[in-house]
Every structure is written in C-alpha cells, then in structure tokens.
Amino acid sequence: MEKMASLTQAKQEKMRAILKRYAMDEISLDEAYYDLLEEELIPMPQRCAMSAKIPLTEEDEKRLKEKIRGNQ
C-alpha cells in the first residue's frame, strides 16, 4: 500500500478493488495476494522456493483490514 502512489491510475484502481474485496471478506488474504501478483500490481517474490508461511492471528487480519479501509 505504501508504494501505491507510484502506480498508474488504472493500476491503483485495480489494487484498490482487490484490497476492498479482501477487506469486505469477499476473498481470503491468499486470494488477494495471488490476484495482486497476477495483475502485476506487486512484484513476484525473488525466491519462489519453499518457505514457512507466517501464521496470521485474527487481530493481525483485523488491523490489516482497518488499514485498507482507512486508505480508500
């Protein structure tokens, strides 16, 4: 979200739409992540090998969704 201003207007709108769907519980965080990658709105990770997924708490997701809602 911090680098959103550097995107074109069209890409900003696509990113907002994906993040809004996540914030409104229409899609999961994983789905939002893959949508952002597919639309080339975020860079592909340098290493696509196996990595441990950091578990999110309910409080983490709540704070993330509030941050997204506050930036729209």
VEXTORVEX-856911 format. One record per residue (C-alpha): x, y, z. Coordinates in nm, 2 decimals, decimal comma. Layout:
<zator><u>X</u><v>Y</v><w>Z</w></zator>
...
// end
This chain:
<zator><u>0,00</u><v>0,00</v><w>0,00</w></zator>
<zator><u>0,29</u><v>0,23</v><w>0,07</w></zator>
<zator><u>0,41</u><v>0,22</v><w>-0,30</w></zator>
<zator><u>0,06</u><v>0,26</v><w>-0,44</w></zator>
<zator><u>0,11</u><v>0,62</v><w>-0,54</w></zator>
<zator><u>0,39</u><v>0,52</v><w>-0,78</w></zator>
<zator><u>0,15</u><v>0,31</v><w>-0,98</w></zator>
<zator><u>-0,06</u><v>0,43</v><w>-1,28</w></zator>
<zator><u>-0,41</u><v>0,54</v><w>-1,21</w></zator>
<zator><u>-0,55</u><v>0,23</v><w>-1,37</w></zator>
<zator><u>-0,33</u><v>0,00</v><w>-1,16</w></zator>
<zator><u>-0,42</u><v>0,19</v><w>-0,84</w></zator>
<zator><u>-0,79</u><v>0,13</v><w>-0,91</w></zator>
<zator><u>-0,72</u><v>-0,24</v><w>-0,97</w></zator>
<zator><u>-0,53</u><v>-0,26</v><w>-0,65</w></zator>
<zator><u>-0,80</u><v>-0,08</v><w>-0,45</w></zator>
<zator><u>-1,06</u><v>-0,31</v><w>-0,59</w></zator>
<zator><u>-0,87</u><v>-0,63</v><w>-0,49</w></zator>
<zator><u>-0,79</u><v>-0,49</v><w>-0,14</w></zator>
<zator><u>-1,15</u><v>-0,38</v><w>-0,09</w></zator>
<zator><u>-1,28</u><v>-0,73</v><w>-0,17</w></zator>
<zator><u>-1,04</u><v>-0,86</v><w>0,09</w></zator>
<zator><u>-1,14</u><v>-0,60</v><w>0,35</w></zator>
<zator><u>-1,50</u><v>-0,68</v><w>0,29</w></zator>
<zator><u>-1,43</u><v>-1,06</v><w>0,35</w></zator>
<zator><u>-1,52</u><v>-1,15</v><w>-0,01</w></zator>
<zator><u>-1,18</u><v>-1,32</v><w>-0,07</w></zator>
<zator><u>-0,91</u><v>-1,45</v><w>0,16</w></zator>
<zator><u>-0,57</u><v>-1,29</v><w>0,21</w></zator>
<zator><u>-0,41</u><v>-1,56</v><w>-0,01</w></zator>
<zator><u>-0,66</u><v>-1,49</v><w>-0,29</w></zator>
<zator><u>-0,59</u><v>-1,12</v><w>-0,27</w></zator>
<zator><u>-0,21</u><v>-1,19</v><w>-0,28</w></zator>
<zator><u>-0,24</u><v>-1,40</v><w>-0,59</w></zator>
<zator><u>-0,47</u><v>-1,16</v><w>-0,76</w></zator>
<zator><u>-0,22</u><v>-0,88</v><w>-0,70</w></zator>
<zator><u>0,06</u><v>-1,09</v><w>-0,84</w></zator>
<zator><u>-0,15</u><v>-1,20</v><w>-1,14</w></zator>
<zator><u>-0,23</u><v>-0,83</v><w>-1,22</w></zator>
<zator><u>0,14</u><v>-0,74</v><w>-1,18</w></zator>
<zator><u>0,05</u><v>-0,49</v><w>-0,91</w></zator>
<zator><u>0,31</u><v>-0,63</v><w>-0,67</w></zator>
<zator><u>0,65</u><v>-0,78</v><w>-0,77</w></zator>
<zator><u>0,69</u><v>-1,16</v><w>-0,78</w></zator>
<zator><u>0,90</u><v>-1,27</v><w>-0,48</w></zator>
<zator><u>1,26</u><v>-1,33</v><w>-0,57</w></zator>
<zator><u>1,26</u><v>-1,68</v><w>-0,42</w></zator>
<zator><u>0,96</u><v>-1,90</v><w>-0,51</w></zator>
<zator><u>1,10</u><v>-2,20</v><w>-0,33</w></zator>
<zator><u>0,96</u><v>-2,35</v><w>-0,01</w></zator>
<zator><u>0,92</u><v>-2,11</v><w>0,27</w></zator>
<zator><u>0,74</u><v>-2,12</v><w>0,60</w></zator>
<zator><u>0,42</u><v>-1,93</v><w>0,60</w></zator>
<zator><u>0,39</u><v>-1,70</v><w>0,89</w></zator>
<zator><u>0,06</u><v>-1,76</v><w>1,06</w></zator>
<zator><u>-0,17</u><v>-1,46</v><w>1,10</w></zator>
<zator><u>-0,38</u><v>-1,40</v><w>1,40</w></zator>
<zator><u>-0,73</u><v>-1,28</v><w>1,39</w></zator>
<zator><u>-0,60</u><v>-0,95</v><w>1,53</w></zator>
<zator><u>-0,34</u><v>-0,92</v><w>1,25</w></zator>
<zator><u>-0,61</u><v>-0,95</v><w>0,99</w></zator>
<zator><u>-0,84</u><v>-0,71</v><w>1,17</w></zator>
<zator><u>-0,56</u><v>-0,44</v><w>1,17</w></zator>
<zator><u>-0,48</u><v>-0,50</v><w>0,81</w></zator>
<zator><u>-0,84</u><v>-0,47</v><w>0,70</w></zator>
<zator><u>-0,88</u><v>-0,15</v><w>0,90</w></zator>
<zator><u>-0,57</u><v>-0,01</v><w>0,74</w></zator>
<zator><u>-0,71</u><v>-0,09</v><w>0,39</w></zator>
<zator><u>-1,04</u><v>0,06</v><w>0,48</w></zator>
<zator><u>-0,87</u><v>0,38</v><w>0,60</w></zator>
<zator><u>-0,68</u><v>0,43</v><w>0,27</w></zator>
<zator><u>-0,98</u><v>0,41</v><w>0,05</w></zator>
// end
